[in-house]
Amino acid sequence: MTILRRLLALFRPYRRWVIGGIALGGVVILANVALLALSGWFIAGMALAGLGVQSISYFAPAALIRGLAILRTGARYGERLVTHEATLRVLAELRVWFYERLEPLGPAALDTWRGGDLLSRIRADIDSLDNFYLRILAPVINALLCSLVIVAGLAFYDGRVAVLDLVALLLAGAIIPLLALRLAAAAGHGLADTRAALDAAATDTTRGLGELFVLGAFERQRARVLELGERLVAAQRRQMWVGAIGRALSGLVGNLAMWGALVLTIPLVAAGDMPGPQLAMLALWVLASFEAVAPLPVAFAAFGETIAAARRLFEIADARPAVTAPLPAQVKTPERFDIALEGVSMRYQLIGDWALENVSLRVAEGEAVGLVGPSGAGKSTLLALIQRFREFQSGEISIGGVDLREIDDATLRQTISVIAQRTHLFNASIRDNLLLAKPDASDDELLEALRLAGLGDELDDFPEGLDTLVGEVGTRLSGGQARRVAIARAFLRDARILLLDEPTEGLDADSEARVLEALGKLMQGKTTLLVSHRPRALAFVGRVVRVGA
């Protein structure tokens, strides 16, 4: 119920669309019932009139039948338009809502989730929520309201038929759907989890394809993906079978109810207590009434999947960020750009070894300091703390005398530029990747940044200049070129603090020389921390500090 309430809250801004779609759906159901019932009465009445048994007014019911047919068609079109518009608006807003809650968690609080699993939550789980309104909320409300109207109308003609229809509707609209819910619950929950595992495995396979081939592990990974695919299909098949059987049972109940209505009304017609056309009307009225509850078995069969998807989304939304932003009243902006660490200690787990312990360091404004130390000493952790990607347990870090915890995120991002060993380039053009640093930059500014980064001459060899696509994670560029695109970003941002984390690692001697030349220009006048073990890189700093034992 908590999850249902939270889902309803997400639909609240679009409640007019939601209510409008439900109202139009109700009109469709009631118009269809009235059309079928009136048509049965009219056809039977015309047949008896043809035999000379009775007379009948032709024009009024014929016009009403045409009107109901037009009403049903128009309402069906409107219902489809409004319900899908409401669903698409909610799904679009839901993605924004999810990203707004995901962003503060990165990167530290997201360590416990695999990238493929997060992708599954953003894509598949959010898409699964279209079931909530289209296949669960709207059909359930329409079934309840329309059933009451239908049974009340039947009671006006024959109380016994109304009671029969009410019992049958309860069986087809409540008992059978609840049975479907029970039978499909495990499959629905397993479907969401298996889909997430499959997405994660497929993502890992794609990213690590080269390593899998080199290590001879591709077939094992392939078998794992196939196994997950088979489990997903099995869960989907079970859910579909439960829904199909439930719908078949609902149809069977509807037909039995119609026969029950005939059994109750035929003696009345035979005794002359009920007009013959009314028998056809009531029988078809009862049969048509099951349109109100027909979607419910399928809807309840998918209910488990929908709830599981919502639970996975709310799990992320409810996660607490590892780093808390300062309150607006606490925010301060540094006017200097020196860095100071005093007795900083940090560990990744509440109980575990310290990644940094009692570290103190001062870097004057405009000074370049190199950080060296063994692997695992905490050099990269130190840079992550300055970026506020992780929280430290004790000590103090300040920029320009302002406590780092009192600087808002936007100011900090404008203050710091980072160039790391693993440079992420999006599968877009060089222009698009550079504009991330300065969205309003002109082409002249982009070209100048590339020239300062040492890519000016090489850009002329690219097939489409700034519009050259770099490929997935920059695979169309060499390692040195990708690193220099990142340096060009830093030139565009022109932040006053520069954090360099192994910027030349993995490069050959020629690429290293080009990158270092570009970094030398970038570092001028900037407060710089350089993590590296390469002597050629450390030659660019004024002093070197050892971190760890």
Secondary structure, DSSP 8 states (H G I E B T S, - for coil): -HHHHHHHHHHGGGHHHHHHHHHHHHHHHHHHHHHHHHHHHHHHHHHHHHTTS-----HHHHHHHHHHHHHHHHHHHHHHHHHHHHHHHHHHHHHHHHHHHHGGGTTGGGTTS-HHHHHHIIIIIHHHTHHIIIIIIHHHHHHHHHHHHHHHHHHHH-HHHHHHHHHHHHIIIIIHHHHHHHHHHHHHHHHHHHHHHHHHHHHHHHHTHHHHHHTT-HHHHHHHHHHHHHHHHHHHHHHHHHHHHHHHHHHHHHHHHHHHHHHHHHHHHHTTSS-HHHHHHHHHHHHHHTTTTTTHHHHHHTHHHHHHHHHHHHHHHT---SS----GGG----SS--EEEEEEEE-SSSSS--SEEEEEEEE-TT-EEEEE--TTSSHHHHHHHHTTSS--SEEEEEETTEEGGGS-HHHHHHHEEEEESS----SSBHHHHHHTT-TT--HHHHHHHHHHTT-HHHHTTSTTGGG-B--GGGTTS-HHHHHHHHHHHHHHH--SEEEEESTTTT--HHHHHHHHHHHHHHHTTSEEEEE---HHHHTTSSEEEE---
